[in-house]
Amino acid sequence: MTATAQHIGEEVNVTFTAESDRYDYGPGTITETEVNPDSIAIHSLTILGVDCDPRTLPADLLIAVHALAQDAEFA
């Protein structure tokens, strides 16, 4: 299952996608959805109102954008 999350900041807006799996830990427990952190990808990126292609970003900037996914809530 594909999950999405957004980071909406003053200068940077990014939508992430990631693969997720549902886990059922037995009777009486809540079914949980867990995101595979290795599958997180940038779906769309806007910097200062300009749409950007993540493939053209310098490596350091790409790492910084990916770090924003740590605080994003996937659903």
Sequence and secondary structure as in RCSB ss.txt:
>XXXX:A:sequence
MTATAQHIGEEVNVTFTAESDRYDYGPGTITETEVNPDSIAIHSLTILGVDCDPRTLPADLLIAVHALAQDAEFA
>XXXX:A:secstr
 EEEEEEE SSEEEEEEEEEEEE  STTS  EEEE GGG EEEEEEETTEE  GGGS HHHHHHHHHGGGG    
